[in-house]
């Protein structure tokens, strides 16, 4: 890195540190509020700057078991009732250490709180706002993302600020004193600079970030040393506050997953505090220098037993590329059991996804020349960020000799022409596994998403006719995808939420792999539900005026889910039934 670039980066960090050093002070009227994303006590995700077209936002600081908050809830509700119908958005925010989601939900139910309570589990948002007491109300001007009022919920100045914002007037900004209980913070700002880069920050990055942010990885920059991290520190802080990184979108309250890429609240807090302290280098060697190496060609699985070239595709610089279907005959002269497979993209910038199936070709009818749905199997596909892994222990995919392999290729143009020459690597079992892996697809091709609908909901459902062991869940939607879930409805009528994705991101098509396989009895119904945001507030929405149908291209939509599972053996079924009796 040149000395000039290094000096610029140091200047950025120094300037940022001067601003962030005041994070323990309460923001006053006229000061800017930085963007953030938080989940609420019901598991829904909320992004502050999403509400940029609202005339005003009002946030009240909530805390459990605080007498003043209990007294202020009816006043806050009255304020909401007076202004929500005019487009003002209302929230509460809990940044209290020790106030967990279940306890917050109980308190909300007891007090009849019917607005989202944003849960600031890292306390980073509360720190940046300078919260000190519950019961305080913040009135925000989305035109400038500045505070228009701060103080008591029942003060006349709160209504004056809202009236001025609704009238489009210039808001002078006022502040009053709010009574309430102290907001309890875990970490104090004086300790932020004591975090060790060598012992804490770099090992955290190696464990959680470097798999993508490495030479040859899918990250837009590589964490090769301290200077690179220090230079991008302001960006790291921003994407952590808005939950754009790490790319993990499952609600932690429902299920545990072996491929969980998220940081804990403590890790997030530590990393952001280190950045806000100026990203000090400190003592010790730089673990990133020795620990970051270019990604091996085929990743951790190593060289495949069989490599098949997918016929190349010319991708233009601009325009729309229809789905491409490529066909290759399995070159093996004998059947094999597959333990793993992976797509090696030819051009990651152009290749959006690959879906791989194999079987016999249809010889007549509307699907002539396509893989028959009867007896078809599947190999691994590709989406950005996907990491190849072995199939679950004791399972495999049977690939017959001479089968036709179909590759559904989806490309997006990016301003330059290219030729994609992708490949698939296949890994064999030495001996046939005990179990055949299977997939259940849940899809609804009849979806119709109304224009301007902010949270349109549709579902698809299927049932298992035998006892199964579920390994993974995949939700899929397009640009308007907002949230998604998989819910099990058991034969006795009880329900369990297996996976909730409240912050669905089209850019990351994640397969959620269960940390422990889930046993489901015969007769269990799976309901897969997706919500879409077809409003103008959705920055990814290509056309909010359009009624959106099912379609393969990204400007249309899909309700598509996939579950990988295996059937239980008779002995396992008997043991399962005995255990549940």
URZIWO-V188695 format. One record per run of one state. SS is the DSSP state (H for helix, E for strand, - for the rest). FROM is the first residue (numbers start at 0). TO is the last residue. If there is no record, write none. Layout:
ss->SS from->FROM to->TO
ss->SS from->FROM to->TO
This chain:
ss->- from->0 to->1
ss->H from->2 to->19
ss->- from->20 to->30
ss->E from->31 to->31
ss->- from->32 to->35
ss->E from->36 to->39
ss->- from->40 to->43
ss->E from->44 to->46
ss->H from->47 to->50
ss->- from->51 to->55
ss->E from->56 to->60
ss->- from->61 to->65
ss->H from->66 to->85
ss->- from->86 to->87
ss->E from->88 to->93
ss->- from->94 to->99
ss->H from->100 to->110
ss->- from->111 to->115
ss->E from->116 to->118
ss->- from->119 to->122
ss->H from->123 to->128
ss->- from->129 to->131
ss->E from->132 to->132
ss->- from->133 to->135
ss->E from->136 to->140
ss->- from->141 to->144
ss->E from->145 to->150
ss->- from->151 to->154
ss->H from->155 to->166
ss->- from->167 to->172
ss->E from->173 to->174
ss->- from->175 to->180
ss->E from->181 to->181
ss->- from->182 to->187
ss->H from->188 to->193
ss->- from->194 to->195
ss->H from->196 to->207
ss->- from->208 to->224
ss->H from->225 to->230
ss->- from->231 to->231
ss->H from->232 to->240
ss->- from->241 to->255
ss->E from->256 to->256
ss->- from->257 to->263
ss->H from->264 to->275
ss->- from->276 to->285
ss->H from->286 to->290
ss->- from->291 to->297
ss->H from->298 to->300
ss->- from->301 to->304
ss->E from->305 to->308
ss->- from->309 to->311
ss->E from->312 to->314
ss->- from->315 to->322
ss->E from->323 to->328
ss->- from->329 to->334
ss->E from->335 to->343
ss->- from->344 to->349
ss->E from->350 to->358
ss->- from->359 to->359
ss->E from->360 to->360
ss->- from->361 to->369
ss->E from->370 to->370
ss->- from->371 to->375
ss->E from->376 to->382
ss->- from->383 to->393
ss->E from->394 to->398
ss->- from->399 to->402
ss->E from->403 to->410
ss->- from->411 to->416
ss->E from->417 to->419
ss->- from->420 to->421
ss->E from->422 to->427
ss->- from->428 to->433
ss->E from->434 to->435
ss->- from->436 to->436
ss->E from->437 to->442
ss->- from->443 to->446
ss->E from->447 to->448
ss->- from->449 to->454
ss->E from->455 to->462
ss->- from->463 to->466
ss->E from->467 to->475
ss->- from->476 to->479
ss->E from->480 to->488
ss->- from->489 to->493
ss->E from->494 to->500
ss->- from->501 to->509
ss->E from->510 to->519
ss->- from->520 to->523
ss->E from->524 to->531
ss->- from->532 to->546
ss->E from->547 to->549
ss->- from->550 to->555
ss->E from->556 to->556
ss->- from->557 to->558
ss->E from->559 to->566
ss->- from->567 to->568
ss->H from->569 to->579
ss->- from->580 to->580
